[in-house]
Amino acid sequence: MKTEYRAEPLAQLSVPTLVAYSFEGAPTSSGTVERLPAETREQLQKLQAAGELTGKTFEMTALYSPAGLTASKLLVVGAGKPEKFNGAQLRNLAGAAVRNLR
């Protein structure tokens, strides 16, 4: 598995899987999810309404062929409560995402 940092707009990244994180309480408008295109966030709002996306710590929600993205798959990782988020939590989320994708 190859991991890399790229500064392109998220909608233009042609990658097999794009990983984003969201916070509990506002899973479709917080974290890096808020940088996703509106079409993608609309899909995520439907998942939130169905109770499949809550933003709870380490919750994994996969979205295949997400609207508005060239990525084949979007993995949204729950980051928990925003007031408890820090660099260590971000590293733990990244590790959890990698383990999920294996």
Gaussian input, Z-matrix of N, CA and C with variables (Angstrom, degrees):
# hf/3-21g

backbone

0 1
 N
 C     1     B1
 C     2     B2     1     A1
 N     3     B3     2     A2     1     D1
 C     4     B4     3     A3     2     D2
 C     5     B5     4     A4     3     D3
 N     6     B6     5     A5     4     D4
 C     7     B7     6     A6     5     D5
 C     8     B8     7     A7     6     D6
 N     9     B9     8     A8     7     D7
 C    10    B10     9     A9     8     D8
 C    11    B11    10    A10     9     D9
 N    12    B12    11    A11    10    D10
 C    13    B13    12    A12    11    D11
 C    14    B14    13    A13    12    D12
 N    15    B15    14    A14    13    D13
 C    16    B16    15    A15    14    D14
 C    17    B17    16    A16    15    D15
 N    18    B18    17    A17    16    D16
 C    19    B19    18    A18    17    D17
 C    20    B20    19    A19    18    D18
 N    21    B21    20    A20    19    D19
 C    22    B22    21    A21    20    D20
 C    23    B23    22    A22    21    D21
 N    24    B24    23    A23    22    D22
 C    25    B25    24    A24    23    D23
 C    26    B26    25    A25    24    D24
 N    27    B27    26    A26    25    D25
 C    28    B28    27    A27    26    D26
 C    29    B29    28    A28    27    D27
 N    30    B30    29    A29    28    D28
 C    31    B31    30    A30    29    D29
 C    32    B32    31    A31    30    D30
 N    33    B33    32    A32    31    D31
 C    34    B34    33    A33    32    D32
 C    35    B35    34    A34    33    D33
 N    36    B36    35    A35    34    D34
 C    37    B37    36    A36    35    D35
 C    38    B38    37    A37    36    D36
 N    39    B39    38    A38    37    D37
 C    40    B40    39    A39    38    D38
 C    41    B41    40    A40    39    D39
 N    42    B42    41    A41    40    D40
 C    43    B43    42    A42    41    D41
 C    44    B44    43    A43    42    D42
 N    45    B45    44    A44    43    D43
 C    46    B46    45    A45    44    D44
 C    47    B47    46    A46    45    D45
 N    48    B48    47    A47    46    D46
 C    49    B49    48    A48    47    D47
 C    50    B50    49    A49    48    D48
 N    51    B51    50    A50    49    D49
 C    52    B52    51    A51    50    D50
 C    53    B53    52    A52    51    D51
 N    54    B54    53    A53    52    D52
 C    55    B55    54    A54    53    D53
 C    56    B56    55    A55    54    D54
 N    57    B57    56    A56    55    D55
 C    58    B58    57    A57    56    D56
 C    59    B59    58    A58    57    D57
 N    60    B60    59    A59    58    D58
 C    61    B61    60    A60    59    D59
 C    62    B62    61    A61    60    D60
 N    63    B63    62    A62    61    D61
 C    64    B64    63    A63    62    D62
 C    65    B65    64    A64    63    D63
 N    66    B66    65    A65    64    D64
 C    67    B67    66    A66    65    D65
 C    68    B68    67    A67    66    D66
 N    69    B69    68    A68    67    D67
 C    70    B70    69    A69    68    D68
 C    71    B71    70    A70    69    D69
 N    72    B72    71    A71    70    D70
 C    73    B73    72    A72    71    D71
 C    74    B74    73    A73    72    D72
 N    75    B75    74    A74    73    D73
 C    76    B76    75    A75    74    D74
 C    77    B77    76    A76    75    D75
 N    78    B78    77    A77    76    D76
 C    79    B79    78    A78    77    D77
 C    80    B80    79    A79    78    D78
 N    81    B81    80    A80    79    D79
 C    82    B82    81    A81    80    D80
 C    83    B83    82    A82    81    D81
 N    84    B84    83    A83    82    D82
 C    85    B85    84    A84    83    D83
 C    86    B86    85    A85    84    D84
 N    87    B87    86    A86    85    D85
 C    88    B88    87    A87    86    D86
 C    89    B89    88    A88    87    D87
 N    90    B90    89    A89    88    D88
 C    91    B91    90    A90    89    D89
 C    92    B92    91    A91    90    D90
 N    93    B93    92    A92    91    D91
 C    94    B94    93    A93    92    D92
 C    95    B95    94    A94    93    D93
 N    96    B96    95    A95    94    D94
 C    97    B97    96    A96    95    D95
 C    98    B98    97    A97    96    D96
 N    99    B99    98    A98    97    D97
 C   100   B100    99    A99    98    D98
 C   101   B101   100   A100    99    D99
 N   102   B102   101   A101   100   D100
 C   103   B103   102   A102   101   D101
 C   104   B104   103   A103   102   D102
 N   105   B105   104   A104   103   D103
 C   106   B106   105   A105   104   D104
 C   107   B107   106   A106   105   D105
 N   108   B108   107   A107   106   D106
 C   109   B109   108   A108   107   D107
 C   110   B110   109   A109   108   D108
 N   111   B111   110   A110   109   D109
 C   112   B112   111   A111   110   D110
 C   113   B113   112   A112   111   D111
 N   114   B114   113   A113   112   D112
 C   115   B115   114   A114   113   D113
 C   116   B116   115   A115   114   D114
 N   117   B117   116   A116   115   D115
 C   118   B118   117   A117   116   D116
 C   119   B119   118   A118   117   D117
 N   120   B120   119   A119   118   D118
 C   121   B121   120   A120   119   D119
 C   122   B122   121   A121   120   D120
 N   123   B123   122   A122   121   D121
 C   124   B124   123   A123   122   D122
 C   125   B125   124   A124   123   D123
 N   126   B126   125   A125   124   D124
 C   127   B127   126   A126   125   D125
 C   128   B128   127   A127   126   D126
 N   129   B129   128   A128   127   D127
 C   130   B130   129   A129   128   D128
 C   131   B131   130   A130   129   D129
 N   132   B132   131   A131   130   D130
 C   133   B133   132   A132   131   D131
 C   134   B134   133   A133   132   D132
 N   135   B135   134   A134   133   D133
 C   136   B136   135   A135   134   D134
 C   137   B137   136   A136   135   D135
 N   138   B138   137   A137   136   D136
 C   139   B139   138   A138   137   D137
 C   140   B140   139   A139   138   D138
 N   141   B141   140   A140   139   D139
 C   142   B142   141   A141   140   D140
 C   143   B143   142   A142   141   D141
 N   144   B144   143   A143   142   D142
 C   145   B145   144   A144   143   D143
 C   146   B146   145   A145   144   D144
 N   147   B147   146   A146   145   D145
 C   148   B148   147   A147   146   D146
 C   149   B149   148   A148   147   D147
 N   150   B150   149   A149   148   D148
 C   151   B151   150   A150   149   D149
 C   152   B152   151   A151   150   D150
 N   153   B153   152   A152   151   D151
 C   154   B154   153   A153   152   D152
 C   155   B155   154   A154   153   D153
 N   156   B156   155   A155   154   D154
 C   157   B157   156   A156   155   D155
 C   158   B158   157   A157   156   D156
 N   159   B159   158   A158   157   D157
 C   160   B160   159   A159   158   D158
 C   161   B161   160   A160   159   D159
 N   162   B162   161   A161   160   D160
 C   163   B163   162   A162   161   D161
 C   164   B164   163   A163   162   D162
 N   165   B165   164   A164   163   D163
 C   166   B166   165   A165   164   D164
 C   167   B167   166   A166   165   D165
 N   168   B168   167   A167   166   D166
 C   169   B169   168   A168   167   D167
 C   170   B170   169   A169   168   D168
 N   171   B171   170   A170   169   D169
 C   172   B172   171   A171   170   D170
 C   173   B173   172   A172   171   D171
 N   174   B174   173   A173   172   D172
 C   175   B175   174   A174   173   D173
 C   176   B176   175   A175   174   D174
 N   177   B177   176   A176   175   D175
 C   178   B178   177   A177   176   D176
 C   179   B179   178   A178   177   D177
 N   180   B180   179   A179   178   D178
 C   181   B181   180   A180   179   D179
 C   182   B182   181   A181   180   D180
 N   183   B183   182   A182   181   D181
 C   184   B184   183   A183   182   D182
 C   185   B185   184   A184   183   D183
 N   186   B186   185   A185   184   D184
 C   187   B187   186   A186   185   D185
 C   188   B188   187   A187   186   D186
 N   189   B189   188   A188   187   D187
 C   190   B190   189   A189   188   D188
 C   191   B191   190   A190   189   D189
 N   192   B192   191   A191   190   D190
 C   193   B193   192   A192   191   D191
 C   194   B194   193   A193   192   D192
 N   195   B195   194   A194   193   D193
 C   196   B196   195   A195   194   D194
 C   197   B197   196   A196   195   D195
 N   198   B198   197   A197   196   D196
 C   199   B199   198   A198   197   D197
 C   200   B200   199   A199   198   D198
 N   201   B201   200   A200   199   D199
 C   202   B202   201   A201   200   D200
 C   203   B203   202   A202   201   D201
 N   204   B204   203   A203   202   D202
 C   205   B205   204   A204   203   D203
 C   206   B206   205   A205   204   D204
 N   207   B207   206   A206   205   D205
 C   208   B208   207   A207   206   D206
 C   209   B209   208   A208   207   D207
 N   210   B210   209   A209   208   D208
 C   211   B211   210   A210   209   D209
 C   212   B212   211   A211   210   D210
 N   213   B213   212   A212   211   D211
 C   214   B214   213   A213   212   D212
 C   215   B215   214   A214   213   D213
 N   216   B216   215   A215   214   D214
 C   217   B217   216   A216   215   D215
 C   218   B218   217   A217   216   D216
 N   219   B219   218   A218   217   D217
 C   220   B220   219   A219   218   D218
 C   221   B221   220   A220   219   D219
 N   222   B222   221   A221   220   D220
 C   223   B223   222   A222   221   D221
 C   224   B224   223   A223   222   D222
 N   225   B225   224   A224   223   D223
 C   226   B226   225   A225   224   D224
 C   227   B227   226   A226   225   D225
 N   228   B228   227   A227   226   D226
 C   229   B229   228   A228   227   D227
 C   230   B230   229   A229   228   D228
 N   231   B231   230   A230   229   D229
 C   232   B232   231   A231   230   D230
 C   233   B233   232   A232   231   D231
 N   234   B234   233   A233   232   D232
 C   235   B235   234   A234   233   D233
 C   236   B236   235   A235   234   D234
 N   237   B237   236   A236   235   D235
 C   238   B238   237   A237   236   D236
 C   239   B239   238   A238   237   D237
 N   240   B240   239   A239   238   D238
 C   241   B241   240   A240   239   D239
 C   242   B242   241   A241   240   D240
 N   243   B243   242   A242   241   D241
 C   244   B244   243   A243   242   D242
 C   245   B245   244   A244   243   D243
 N   246   B246   245   A245   244   D244
 C   247   B247   246   A246   245   D245
 C   248   B248   247   A247   246   D246
 N   249   B249   248   A248   247   D247
 C   250   B250   249   A249   248   D248
 C   251   B251   250   A250   249   D249
 N   252   B252   251   A251   250   D250
 C   253   B253   252   A252   251   D251
 C   254   B254   253   A253   252   D252
 N   255   B255   254   A254   253   D253
 C   256   B256   255   A255   254   D254
 C   257   B257   256   A256   255   D255
 N   258   B258   257   A257   256   D256
 C   259   B259   258   A258   257   D257
 C   260   B260   259   A259   258   D258
 N   261   B261   260   A260   259   D259
 C   262   B262   261   A261   260   D260
 C   263   B263   262   A262   261   D261
 N   264   B264   263   A263   262   D262
 C   265   B265   264   A264   263   D263
 C   266   B266   265   A265   264   D264
 N   267   B267   266   A266   265   D265
 C   268   B268   267   A267   266   D266
 C   269   B269   268   A268   267   D267
 N   270   B270   269   A269   268   D268
 C   271   B271   270   A270   269   D269
 C   272   B272   271   A271   270   D270
 N   273   B273   272   A272   271   D271
 C   274   B274   273   A273   272   D272
 C   275   B275   274   A274   273   D273
 N   276   B276   275   A275   274   D274
 C   277   B277   276   A276   275   D275
 C   278   B278   277   A277   276   D276
 N   279   B279   278   A278   277   D277
 C   280   B280   279   A279   278   D278
 C   281   B281   280   A280   279   D279
 N   282   B282   281   A281   280   D280
 C   283   B283   282   A282   281   D281
 C   284   B284   283   A283   282   D282
 N   285   B285   284   A284   283   D283
 C   286   B286   285   A285   284   D284
 C   287   B287   286   A286   285   D285
 N   288   B288   287   A287   286   D286
 C   289   B289   288   A288   287   D287
 C   290   B290   289   A289   288   D288
 N   291   B291   290   A290   289   D289
 C   292   B292   291   A291   290   D290
 C   293   B293   292   A292   291   D291
 N   294   B294   293   A293   292   D292
 C   295   B295   294   A294   293   D293
 C   296   B296   295   A295   294   D294
 N   297   B297   296   A296   295   D295
 C   298   B298   297   A297   296   D296
 C   299   B299   298   A298   297   D297
 N   300   B300   299   A299   298   D298
 C   301   B301   300   A300   299   D299
 C   302   B302   301   A301   300   D300
 N   303   B303   302   A302   301   D301
 C   304   B304   303   A303   302   D302
 C   305   B305   304   A304   303   D303

   B1=1.4444
   B2=1.5220
   B3=1.3272
   B4=1.4571
   B5=1.5215
   B6=1.3257
   B7=1.4602
   B8=1.5132
   B9=1.3329
   B10=1.4557
   B11=1.5273
   B12=1.3133
   B13=1.4585
   B14=1.5168
   B15=1.3387
   B16=1.4562
   B17=1.5203
   B18=1.3218
   B19=1.4648
   B20=1.5292
   B21=1.3137
   B22=1.4558
   B23=1.5300
   B24=1.3350
   B25=1.4743
   B26=1.5255
   B27=1.3246
   B28=1.4603
   B29=1.5234
   B30=1.3193
   B31=1.4625
   B32=1.5260
   B33=1.3350
   B34=1.4569
   B35=1.5213
   B36=1.3140
   B37=1.4561
   B38=1.5239
   B39=1.3171
   B40=1.4568
   B41=1.5256
   B42=1.3296
   B43=1.4671
   B44=1.5305
   B45=1.3339
   B46=1.4672
   B47=1.5313
   B48=1.3391
   B49=1.4637
   B50=1.5208
   B51=1.3150
   B52=1.4504
   B53=1.5227
   B54=1.3283
   B55=1.4635
   B56=1.5272
   B57=1.3255
   B58=1.4640
   B59=1.5276
   B60=1.3305
   B61=1.4546
   B62=1.5202
   B63=1.3388
   B64=1.4631
   B65=1.5181
   B66=1.3146
   B67=1.4533
   B68=1.5258
   B69=1.3119
   B70=1.4572
   B71=1.5295
   B72=1.3085
   B73=1.4625
   B74=1.5135
   B75=1.3292
   B76=1.4672
   B77=1.5367
   B78=1.3345
   B79=1.4584
   B80=1.5272
   B81=1.3240
   B82=1.4653
   B83=1.5246
   B84=1.3286
   B85=1.4693
   B86=1.5260
   B87=1.3173
   B88=1.4665
   B89=1.5203
   B90=1.3165
   B91=1.4660
   B92=1.5150
   B93=1.3168
   B94=1.4635
   B95=1.5227
   B96=1.3236
   B97=1.4644
   B98=1.5270
   B99=1.3316
   B100=1.4654
   B101=1.5289
   B102=1.3370
   B103=1.4653
   B104=1.5293
   B105=1.3284
   B106=1.4599
   B107=1.5240
   B108=1.3409
   B109=1.4671
   B110=1.5366
   B111=1.3020
   B112=1.4663
   B113=1.5262
   B114=1.3451
   B115=1.4671
   B116=1.5289
   B117=1.3162
   B118=1.4611
   B119=1.5266
   B120=1.3161
   B121=1.4675
   B122=1.5269
   B123=1.3457
   B124=1.4635
   B125=1.5261
   B126=1.3261
   B127=1.4653
   B128=1.5310
   B129=1.3202
   B130=1.4606
   B131=1.5276
   B132=1.3288
   B133=1.4629
   B134=1.5239
   B135=1.3327
   B136=1.4608
   B137=1.5285
   B138=1.3294
   B139=1.4627
   B140=1.5285
   B141=1.3305
   B142=1.4655
   B143=1.5262
   B144=1.3172
   B145=1.4607
   B146=1.5318
   B147=1.3320
   B148=1.4687
   B149=1.5243
   B150=1.3329
   B151=1.4649
   B152=1.5105
   B153=1.3350
   B154=1.4661
   B155=1.5180
   B156=1.3086
   B157=1.4592
   B158=1.5280
   B159=1.3360
   B160=1.4610
   B161=1.5203
   B162=1.3299
   B163=1.4589
   B164=1.5139
   B165=1.3313
   B166=1.4669
   B167=1.5240
   B168=1.3118
   B169=1.4609
   B170=1.5187
   B171=1.3201
   B172=1.4699
   B173=1.5221
   B174=1.3147
   B175=1.4569
   B176=1.5294
   B177=1.3157
   B178=1.4595
   B179=1.5263
   B180=1.3209
   B181=1.4549
   B182=1.5196
   B183=1.3255
   B184=1.4682
   B185=1.5181
   B186=1.3130
   B187=1.4574
   B188=1.5275
   B189=1.3244
   B190=1.4643
   B191=1.5230
   B192=1.3213
   B193=1.4619
   B194=1.5253
   B195=1.3247
   B196=1.4676
   B197=1.5271
   B198=1.3131
   B199=1.4617
   B200=1.5217
   B201=1.3193
   B202=1.4570
   B203=1.5203
   B204=1.3306
   B205=1.4671
   B206=1.5186
   B207=1.3259
   B208=1.4549
   B209=1.5226
   B210=1.3210
   B211=1.4647
   B212=1.5249
   B213=1.3310
   B214=1.4641
   B215=1.5175
   B216=1.3363
   B217=1.4637
   B218=1.5230
   B219=1.3233
   B220=1.4575
   B221=1.5230
   B222=1.3179
   B223=1.4550
   B224=1.5217
   B225=1.3235
   B226=1.4596
   B227=1.5246
   B228=1.3209
   B229=1.4626
   B230=1.5253
   B231=1.3040
   B232=1.4630
   B233=1.5174
   B234=1.3365
   B235=1.4648
   B236=1.5229
   B237=1.3233
   B238=1.4643
   B239=1.5216
   B240=1.3008
   B241=1.4685
   B242=1.5367
   B243=1.3323
   B244=1.4684
   B245=1.5226
   B246=1.3325
   B247=1.4659
   B248=1.5291
   B249=1.3203
   B250=1.4684
   B251=1.5290
   B252=1.3262
   B253=1.4673
   B254=1.5278
   B255=1.3355
   B256=1.4672
   B257=1.5223
   B258=1.3065
   B259=1.4541
   B260=1.5237
   B261=1.3190
   B262=1.4633
   B263=1.5301
   B264=1.3260
   B265=1.4637
   B266=1.5252
   B267=1.3301
   B268=1.4608
   B269=1.5273
   B270=1.3157
   B271=1.4730
   B272=1.5308
   B273=1.3194
   B274=1.4653
   B275=1.5307
   B276=1.3262
   B277=1.4633
   B278=1.5208
   B279=1.3284
   B280=1.4681
   B281=1.5273
   B282=1.3115
   B283=1.4577
   B284=1.5190
   B285=1.3203
   B286=1.4550
   B287=1.5318
   B288=1.3271
   B289=1.4700
   B290=1.5241
   B291=1.3165
   B292=1.4668
   B293=1.5291
   B294=1.3253
   B295=1.4697
   B296=1.5294
   B297=1.3218
   B298=1.4633
   B299=1.5182
   B300=1.3128
   B301=1.4688
   B302=1.5203
   B303=1.3118
   B304=1.4607
   B305=1.4649
   A1=107.92
   A2=115.05
   A3=120.69
   A4=108.94
   A5=116.41
   A6=122.36
   A7=108.33
   A8=117.01
   A9=119.71
   A10=110.64
   A11=115.40
   A12=122.37
   A13=107.73
   A14=116.44
   A15=121.03
   A16=108.48
   A17=117.12
   A18=122.04
   A19=113.06
   A20=118.74
   A21=121.29
   A22=110.63
   A23=117.44
   A24=118.83
   A25=109.83
   A26=117.32
   A27=121.29
   A28=112.42
   A29=117.56
   A30=120.89
   A31=112.33
   A32=117.42
   A33=121.23
   A34=113.97
   A35=118.12
   A36=120.48
   A37=109.68
   A38=116.06
   A39=121.10
   A40=107.75
   A41=115.34
   A42=122.23
   A43=108.47
   A44=116.63
   A45=118.04
   A46=112.07
   A47=117.41
   A48=121.14
   A49=110.07
   A50=115.70
   A51=122.54
   A52=106.87
   A53=116.80
   A54=121.25
   A55=108.86
   A56=115.80
   A57=122.35
   A58=107.66
   A59=116.56
   A60=119.12
   A61=110.08
   A62=114.30
   A63=120.18
   A64=109.45
   A65=116.13
   A66=121.87
   A67=112.05
   A68=114.74
   A69=122.45
   A70=108.58
   A71=116.33
   A72=120.95
   A73=113.27
   A74=117.74
   A75=121.75
   A76=109.43
   A77=118.14
   A78=120.20
   A79=116.19
   A80=117.78
   A81=118.09
   A82=112.89
   A83=117.41
   A84=119.23
   A85=111.97
   A86=116.71
   A87=119.11
   A88=110.33
   A89=115.63
   A90=120.21
   A91=110.71
   A92=116.81
   A93=119.90
   A94=111.56
   A95=118.17
   A96=121.34
   A97=110.28
   A98=117.50
   A99=119.91
   A100=112.20
   A101=118.09
   A102=121.66
   A103=112.38
   A104=117.38
   A105=121.49
   A106=110.16
   A107=116.96
   A108=119.88
   A109=111.76
   A110=116.43
   A111=122.19
   A112=111.73
   A113=117.79
   A114=120.75
   A115=111.10
   A116=115.71
   A117=120.53
   A118=110.08
   A119=116.62
   A120=119.88
   A121=111.53
   A122=117.06
   A123=120.04
   A124=110.83
   A125=116.96
   A126=120.68
   A127=110.38
   A128=115.71
   A129=119.94
   A130=111.54
   A131=117.43
   A132=120.84
   A133=110.82
   A134=117.01
   A135=120.57
   A136=110.15
   A137=116.60
   A138=120.30
   A139=110.79
   A140=116.52
   A141=120.69
   A142=109.91
   A143=117.45
   A144=121.24
   A145=111.34
   A146=116.29
   A147=121.05
   A148=112.02
   A149=116.64
   A150=120.73
   A151=114.52
   A152=117.46
   A153=121.89
   A154=112.98
   A155=117.18
   A156=122.16
   A157=107.86
   A158=116.40
   A159=120.10
   A160=113.30
   A161=117.09
   A162=120.37
   A163=113.46
   A164=117.69
   A165=120.19
   A166=109.92
   A167=116.37
   A168=122.40
   A169=111.98
   A170=115.22
   A171=125.81
   A172=114.55
   A173=118.92
   A174=120.53
   A175=107.71
   A176=117.82
   A177=122.58
   A178=109.18
   A179=116.26
   A180=121.76
   A181=108.13
   A182=116.05
   A183=121.07
   A184=110.12
   A185=115.00
   A186=121.95
   A187=106.53
   A188=116.45
   A189=121.14
   A190=109.88
   A191=116.82
   A192=123.88
   A193=111.54
   A194=117.09
   A195=119.95
   A196=112.68
   A197=115.47
   A198=121.11
   A199=109.65
   A200=116.23
   A201=121.09
   A202=114.79
   A203=117.45
   A204=120.93
   A205=110.23
   A206=116.63
   A207=120.15
   A208=111.34
   A209=117.69
   A210=122.10
   A211=109.05
   A212=116.49
   A213=120.98
   A214=112.07
   A215=116.51
   A216=120.86
   A217=108.73
   A218=115.84
   A219=122.30
   A220=107.32
   A221=116.79
   A222=121.85
   A223=107.71
   A224=116.40
   A225=121.55
   A226=107.53
   A227=115.50
   A228=121.85
   A229=108.35
   A230=115.78
   A231=120.65
   A232=110.68
   A233=117.00
   A234=122.30
   A235=112.72
   A236=117.50
   A237=119.65
   A238=112.76
   A239=115.69
   A240=121.91
   A241=110.27
   A242=117.96
   A243=120.81
   A244=114.00
   A245=117.31
   A246=119.17
   A247=112.52
   A248=117.46
   A249=120.90
   A250=112.16
   A251=117.20
   A252=121.59
   A253=110.66
   A254=115.78
   A255=121.82
   A256=109.03
   A257=117.06
   A258=121.97
   A259=113.28
   A260=116.46
   A261=120.18
   A262=110.54
   A263=116.31
   A264=120.20
   A265=110.32
   A266=117.33
   A267=121.06
   A268=110.35
   A269=117.72
   A270=120.79
   A271=110.76
   A272=116.52
   A273=120.04
   A274=111.46
   A275=116.56
   A276=120.20
   A277=111.24
   A278=116.17
   A279=120.07
   A280=110.22
   A281=117.16
   A282=120.96
   A283=111.64
   A284=117.67
   A285=121.86
   A286=110.82
   A287=116.18
   A288=120.19
   A289=110.50
   A290=116.93
   A291=120.93
   A292=110.23
   A293=117.12
   A294=120.57
   A295=110.65
   A296=117.17
   A297=121.21
   A298=111.01
   A299=116.97
   A300=120.90
   A301=112.99
   A302=117.44
   A303=119.25
   A304=108.40
   D1=133.82
   D2=-179.64
   D3=-110.03
   D4=127.29
   D5=178.07
   D6=-114.94
   D7=134.28
   D8=179.57
   D9=-148.60
   D10=157.13
   D11=176.95
   D12=-100.72
   D13=129.88
   D14=177.98
   D15=-133.73
   D16=141.52
   D17=-175.18
   D18=-96.31
   D19=9.48
   D20=179.72
   D21=-71.46
   D22=158.14
   D23=174.43
   D24=-59.41
   D25=142.76
   D26=-175.06
   D27=-58.20
   D28=-36.12
   D29=-178.10
   D30=-64.70
   D31=-22.37
   D32=-176.13
   D33=-99.09
   D34=-2.31
   D35=-178.97
   D36=-74.44
   D37=117.58
   D38=177.82
   D39=-95.79
   D40=87.99
   D41=-176.32
   D42=-133.08
   D43=156.81
   D44=177.79
   D45=-64.38
   D46=-42.22
   D47=-179.00
   D48=-139.50
   D49=132.25
   D50=174.32
   D51=-109.52
   D52=132.19
   D53=-179.71
   D54=-110.78
   D55=132.19
   D56=176.64
   D57=-133.35
   D58=159.17
   D59=176.70
   D60=-123.02
   D61=154.75
   D62=178.93
   D63=-140.61
   D64=155.93
   D65=-177.89
   D66=-96.17
   D67=153.49
   D68=176.81
   D69=-64.96
   D70=139.67
   D71=-179.97
   D72=96.76
   D73=-30.57
   D74=178.47
   D75=-145.30
   D76=58.47
   D77=-172.03
   D78=-66.97
   D79=-15.96
   D80=179.71
   D81=-104.20
   D82=1.98
   D83=-178.27
   D84=-141.81
   D85=28.73
   D86=-179.15
   D87=-142.05
   D88=167.93
   D89=-178.64
   D90=64.04
   D91=-150.39
   D92=179.33
   D93=-78.98
   D94=-12.08
   D95=176.32
   D96=-60.43
   D97=-33.30
   D98=-178.79
   D99=-65.63
   D100=-14.21
   D101=177.99
   D102=-89.39
   D103=-3.77
   D104=179.73
   D105=-76.65
   D106=156.99
   D107=177.69
   D108=-61.92
   D109=155.45
   D110=-177.84
   D111=-57.41
   D112=-38.32
   D113=-179.19
   D114=-61.80
   D115=-39.13
   D116=-179.95
   D117=-69.52
   D118=-43.54
   D119=179.42
   D120=-63.28
   D121=-32.54
   D122=176.36
   D123=-63.32
   D124=-41.37
   D125=176.26
   D126=-62.36
   D127=-41.60
   D128=179.85
   D129=-67.04
   D130=-33.13
   D131=177.67
   D132=-63.86
   D133=-34.78
   D134=177.00
   D135=-66.58
   D136=-40.43
   D137=177.01
   D138=-65.31
   D139=-38.00
   D140=178.01
   D141=-64.34
   D142=-43.59
   D143=-179.80
   D144=-63.04
   D145=-30.20
   D146=179.27
   D147=-84.88
   D148=-2.94
   D149=179.44
   D150=83.01
   D151=10.97
   D152=-178.44
   D153=-91.75
   D154=-6.70
   D155=179.43
   D156=-136.94
   D157=111.44
   D158=-177.06
   D159=-121.56
   D160=-19.30
   D161=-177.43
   D162=83.27
   D163=5.25
   D164=178.64
   D165=-64.01
   D166=149.00
   D167=-174.71
   D168=-50.87
   D169=127.01
   D170=176.71
   D171=67.46
   D172=9.16
   D173=173.63
   D174=-66.97
   D175=133.75
   D176=-179.82
   D177=-113.28
   D178=126.21
   D179=177.64
   D180=-127.61
   D181=119.14
   D182=-179.00
   D183=-100.82
   D184=140.64
   D185=178.14
   D186=-130.88
   D187=116.72
   D188=-177.58
   D189=-92.68
   D190=140.88
   D191=-177.63
   D192=49.21
   D193=56.85
   D194=-177.37
   D195=-65.21
   D196=135.97
   D197=178.23
   D198=-63.50
   D199=138.58
   D200=176.92
   D201=85.94
   D202=-5.66
   D203=179.85
   D204=-120.85
   D205=149.88
   D206=173.60
   D207=-90.05
   D208=-10.89
   D209=176.06
   D210=-65.00
   D211=144.38
   D212=179.82
   D213=-72.77
   D214=-29.75
   D215=-175.37
   D216=-144.98
   D217=143.36
   D218=174.05
   D219=-117.32
   D220=127.13
   D221=175.59
   D222=-112.48
   D223=117.00
   D224=178.64
   D225=-101.17
   D226=123.07
   D227=-179.07
   D228=-105.95
   D229=129.38
   D230=178.11
   D231=-71.52
   D232=131.93
   D233=-177.98
   D234=-105.06
   D235=2.58
   D236=178.83
   D237=76.50
   D238=-151.93
   D239=-177.85
   D240=-78.25
   D241=133.33
   D242=-176.08
   D243=-60.85
   D244=-32.10
   D245=-178.11
   D246=-70.74
   D247=-15.43
   D248=178.78
   D249=-100.93
   D250=2.19
   D251=-176.29
   D252=-81.03
   D253=133.64
   D254=177.02
   D255=-152.36
   D256=-175.40
   D257=-178.09
   D258=-60.60
   D259=-39.05
   D260=178.95
   D261=-64.81
   D262=-40.63
   D263=178.57
   D264=-64.06
   D265=-39.70
   D266=178.78
   D267=-62.43
   D268=-43.07
   D269=177.42
   D270=-61.80
   D271=-41.81
   D272=178.67
   D273=-64.23
   D274=-39.03
   D275=177.71
   D276=-64.95
   D277=-41.79
   D278=178.85
   D279=-62.51
   D280=-43.01
   D281=178.43
   D282=-63.12
   D283=-41.66
   D284=178.47
   D285=-63.62
   D286=-39.52
   D287=178.81
   D288=-64.39
   D289=-44.35
   D290=178.96
   D291=-60.63
   D292=-45.77
   D293=179.29
   D294=-61.73
   D295=-39.06
   D296=179.27
   D297=-65.05
   D298=-37.39
   D299=-175.91
   D300=-79.09
   D301=-16.57
   D302=178.18
   D303=-70.00

